[in-house]
Amino acid sequence: MIEANQDVKVFTPAQAYWNQREVLRSMRDRIHALSDAVDNKSDLWPYQLSQLMAAALEFKPEVIIELGRGKGNSTCGFTEVANHIRRQGHRCDVVSLCISEDWEQTTQWKVMEIVERDWFEPLRALRGNILTFDYDSILKGAKRCLVFWDAHGFDVAECVLGRILPKIQEMENLIIMHDISDGRYIPPETSSYNGQRLWRGNDWSGPRIRLGFMDSSVEQAVAIVDFTSRNRIPFDSADHSINVEIGSDPVKMKDMENVLGDLFNLGAHWCWFTLNDAKGPLTFPDFQADVMNDHLEINITEQTQIMGVSLNNAVLSQPDLVEVIQRVNRYVKMEKPKLAARIVERELGNLNEKKDILAKLGNTDSEETNKTDQNQIMGIPLKADVTEAVKRVNRYLDIGKSALALKIVENELGHLHESSEILAKIQNNEHVASS
Ligand SMILES: C[S@@+](CC[C@H](N)C(=O)[O-])C[C@H]1O[C@@H](n2cnc3c(N)ncnc32)[C@H](O)[C@@H]1O
C-alpha cells in the first residue's frame, strides 16, 4: 500500500498522439508494412496501433508487458517503439505473453522480411499462460512500466489486478486496456439492446455491456470499474482524451490530418489509467495461481542462426530449414559438435553459409569426422578409395536407414574383402535395434 506519487508527469493519450505525431509520421511506412505483415487489422487498426505507439513513445517505459499477442499487431508496434527508444540510449524491453502460436508459426517470418536483423532484440516473445508467468523476473530494476492488457476473461483480470499491479505500483506505470469503447463517441443506436439478452460474460456472440461511459463485451470492463471505484483512481478512455483535446481544436485537427493521414482517428476503443493517480492506499484482489517456469521463449535469432552465422535469407526462401537449424542448435547446446556438423553437411550442404558454420563448429573436429567417415563404416577401415559410396552408407546409418546402407554395401562395395564384415555388423546392429 502506498500513497500516490504526485511527481509523475501528466500523461494523456491525446497529448501523446499530438506530441509524437512527427515520430509517427517518420514511421508511417513501417507501421503500414508491419500491419500488413500481421494481416489481422480487425484486432487492431493501424490508427489504433499508432495511438498505442504514441502512448509508449511519450511514456518511455523501460518495460512493456503485452498481455495477449494473438497475431501480433501490438507486438510489432511496441517493438518498433522499443527500438526507437533504445536508439535514444534508453532501456526499453517488450515482454509479450500469449498462448497462441501465431507469432512463431507465421507472423515473425513475415516481419523478418521487412525489418533489420536486430529489430527483434528488444522483444521477448513468450508462449505460455499469462496467469502463471513469473513477473518479478522481468521487472527487476525497472522504474517505468507499461502494461498493455489485451487478453480477456476474469482470470486474466484477476491476475492483472491481483498479481501484476501490486508489483508495479511503486514505479511509474501506465495501464492500457483494449476492447473498451466509449459510449459518448459511438453512434447513439449502439445503446440499444437490439433484441439481445443481458450480457452475462463474453462469448463474442453479440451482447455488450454498458457501464457508465464504457461499452464493451469483455469481462475486464466489469473488473476495472470495481477496481478503480474501490481505489478511487481516475479511469478514462483514449477516445475522450482525443476528442476533447484534439477534436475540439480545429487547428490541431487539421495538423493531425495533414501529418498522419489515415493514421489519425478520433476513435480509439481503448482505455487507460495509472496507479500513480491513486489518492490513498491501494487495495488489490487476491490471486493465487502458482508461478511456473514453462513459458517457451520464441527466439527468432536462434531459429535463423547457427553459432552466430545468419541464415536469414536461406530461411526466407526455404522455411523448412528452421527445423534443421533447431536440430543443429540442439546438438550444439548438448556439446555434440560432430553431430551438429554432420547435419550441416548433410542438410545444409547447398548453402553458402555452410563453410562458416563448419568453421565455427571446430574445423578440426569436423575434418576428423570427415576423414573417419571417408575411411570407415561402423569402425571397419577400408583400404580402397570408395569415399563417395562410404559417405552414403554412413549417412544412411546415421539416420537409421540400415536397409538402404546394406544395399549400397552389397551393390557397390561387394567386391571389397571388408564387405562381409560390414554387412554382418549392419545386420547385427539392426537386429539389436529391433529386439
Ligand atoms: C485479442 S488477442 C491479442 C491481439 C493483439 N494484442 C494484437 O494487437 O493483435 C488476445 C490473445 O490473448 C490470448 N490469451 C487469452 N488468455 C490468455 C492466457 N491466460 N494466457 C495467455 N494468452 C491468453 C488469446 O489466446 C489471444 O491470442
The ligand as an ORCA input file, in Angstrom:
! r2SCAN-3c Opt
* xyz 0 1
  C      -7.215    -10.114    -28.746
  S      -5.872    -11.177    -28.876
  C      -4.491    -10.116    -28.825
  C      -4.356     -9.237    -30.020
  C      -3.037     -8.499    -30.120
  N      -2.749     -7.717    -28.946
  C      -2.951     -7.643    -31.343
  O      -2.738     -6.427    -31.197
  O      -3.007     -8.176    -32.450
  C      -5.848    -11.932    -27.277
  C      -4.900    -13.099    -27.133
  O      -4.757    -13.398    -25.739
  C      -4.604    -14.797    -25.602
  N      -4.912    -15.192    -24.223
  C      -6.108    -15.129    -23.575
  N      -5.979    -15.591    -22.313
  C      -4.680    -15.956    -22.162
  C      -3.926    -16.503    -21.086
  N      -4.478    -16.804    -19.908
  N      -2.610    -16.726    -21.275
  C      -2.025    -16.461    -22.468
  N      -2.699    -15.945    -23.520
  C      -4.002    -15.696    -23.376
  C      -5.559    -15.356    -26.653
  O      -5.190    -16.671    -26.993
  C      -5.389    -14.370    -27.801
  O      -4.398    -14.836    -28.693
*
